[in-house]
Amino acid sequence: MINFNYYIPNSPIHPLYQIGIGVNSGIPTFITGFGIRSNINGLKRLTVSGGIAMTWVKELDKLKVGNKISGTDDIDKDLKFQFRQPKPYIGIQYNF
C-alpha cells in the first residue's frame, strides 16, 4: 500500500490517495481509495481512509460440479481467474 499525501501549508489536515496490491492464498487484490491524514495535537499521524478492493478468484471454467474427470489435473487445467464485484474497505493507520 502506498499513500500519496498532498501537503497543504499551514493546515493540520492533508488529503491522500491510496493504492496497493496484495496476494492472500493465491488471490490477487487491487486496492484504491482516498483518505485524510491528521497532524492535529494529540492525533498526529492518524490516517483514516476508505475505498474499494477488487479481487480475482479461481473458478471452474468449462467443468461443472458433478462432471466426471480423470484426476485433479483436469480441475487444475480448467481453473480460470474470475473478477469479483469490488468491495468497500476502511483503513485506520497510526504511526507511533
Contacts in CASP RR format, 6 or more apart in sequence:
PFRMAT RR
TARGET T0000
AUTHOR 0000-0000-0000
METHOD contacts of the structure
MODEL  1
MINFNYYIPNSPIHPLYQIGIGVNSGIPTFITGFGIRSNINGLKRLTVSG
GIAMTWVKELDKLKVGNKISGTDDIDKDLKFQFRQPKPYIGIQYNF
1 18 0 8 1.000
1 19 0 8 1.000
1 20 0 8 1.000
1 31 0 8 1.000
2 18 0 8 1.000
2 19 0 8 1.000
2 20 0 8 1.000
3 16 0 8 1.000
3 17 0 8 1.000
3 18 0 8 1.000
3 37 0 8 1.000
3 47 0 8 1.000
3 49 0 8 1.000
4 16 0 8 1.000
4 17 0 8 1.000
4 18 0 8 1.000
4 19 0 8 1.000
5 14 0 8 1.000
5 15 0 8 1.000
5 16 0 8 1.000
5 37 0 8 1.000
6 14 0 8 1.000
6 15 0 8 1.000
6 16 0 8 1.000
6 17 0 8 1.000
7 14 0 8 1.000
8 14 0 8 1.000
8 15 0 8 1.000
12 38 0 8 1.000
12 39 0 8 1.000
12 40 0 8 1.000
13 36 0 8 1.000
13 37 0 8 1.000
13 38 0 8 1.000
13 39 0 8 1.000
13 40 0 8 1.000
14 36 0 8 1.000
14 37 0 8 1.000
14 39 0 8 1.000
15 34 0 8 1.000
15 35 0 8 1.000
15 36 0 8 1.000
15 37 0 8 1.000
16 34 0 8 1.000
16 35 0 8 1.000
16 36 0 8 1.000
16 37 0 8 1.000
16 47 0 8 1.000
16 49 0 8 1.000
17 32 0 8 1.000
17 33 0 8 1.000
17 34 0 8 1.000
17 35 0 8 1.000
18 31 0 8 1.000
18 32 0 8 1.000
18 33 0 8 1.000
18 34 0 8 1.000
18 35 0 8 1.000
18 49 0 8 1.000
18 50 0 8 1.000
18 51 0 8 1.000
19 31 0 8 1.000
19 32 0 8 1.000
19 33 0 8 1.000
20 30 0 8 1.000
20 31 0 8 1.000
20 32 0 8 1.000
21 28 0 8 1.000
21 29 0 8 1.000
21 30 0 8 1.000
21 31 0 8 1.000
22 28 0 8 1.000
22 29 0 8 1.000
22 30 0 8 1.000
22 31 0 8 1.000
23 29 0 8 1.000
26 58 0 8 1.000
27 55 0 8 1.000
27 56 0 8 1.000
27 57 0 8 1.000
28 55 0 8 1.000
28 56 0 8 1.000
28 81 0 8 1.000
29 53 0 8 1.000
29 54 0 8 1.000
29 55 0 8 1.000
30 53 0 8 1.000
30 54 0 8 1.000
30 55 0 8 1.000
31 51 0 8 1.000
31 52 0 8 1.000
31 53 0 8 1.000
31 54 0 8 1.000
31 89 0 8 1.000
32 51 0 8 1.000
32 52 0 8 1.000
33 49 0 8 1.000
33 50 0 8 1.000
33 51 0 8 1.000
33 52 0 8 1.000
34 49 0 8 1.000
34 50 0 8 1.000
34 51 0 8 1.000
35 47 0 8 1.000
35 48 0 8 1.000
35 49 0 8 1.000
35 50 0 8 1.000
36 47 0 8 1.000
36 48 0 8 1.000
36 49 0 8 1.000
37 45 0 8 1.000
37 46 0 8 1.000
37 47 0 8 1.000
38 44 0 8 1.000
38 45 0 8 1.000
38 46 0 8 1.000
38 47 0 8 1.000
39 45 0 8 1.000
45 93 0 8 1.000
45 94 0 8 1.000
45 95 0 8 1.000
46 92 0 8 1.000
46 93 0 8 1.000
46 94 0 8 1.000
47 91 0 8 1.000
47 92 0 8 1.000
47 93 0 8 1.000
47 94 0 8 1.000
48 90 0 8 1.000
48 91 0 8 1.000
48 92 0 8 1.000
49 90 0 8 1.000
49 91 0 8 1.000
49 92 0 8 1.000
49 93 0 8 1.000
50 88 0 8 1.000
50 89 0 8 1.000
50 90 0 8 1.000
50 91 0 8 1.000
51 88 0 8 1.000
51 89 0 8 1.000
51 90 0 8 1.000
52 86 0 8 1.000
52 87 0 8 1.000
52 88 0 8 1.000
52 89 0 8 1.000
53 86 0 8 1.000
53 87 0 8 1.000
53 88 0 8 1.000
53 89 0 8 1.000
54 83 0 8 1.000
54 84 0 8 1.000
54 86 0 8 1.000
55 83 0 8 1.000
55 84 0 8 1.000
55 87 0 8 1.000
56 81 0 8 1.000
56 82 0 8 1.000
56 83 0 8 1.000
56 84 0 8 1.000
57 81 0 8 1.000
57 82 0 8 1.000
57 84 0 8 1.000
58 79 0 8 1.000
58 80 0 8 1.000
58 81 0 8 1.000
58 82 0 8 1.000
59 79 0 8 1.000
59 80 0 8 1.000
59 82 0 8 1.000
60 75 0 8 1.000
60 78 0 8 1.000
60 79 0 8 1.000
60 80 0 8 1.000
61 78 0 8 1.000
61 79 0 8 1.000
61 80 0 8 1.000
62 78 0 8 1.000
63 69 0 8 1.000
63 74 0 8 1.000
63 75 0 8 1.000
63 78 0 8 1.000
69 75 0 8 1.000
END
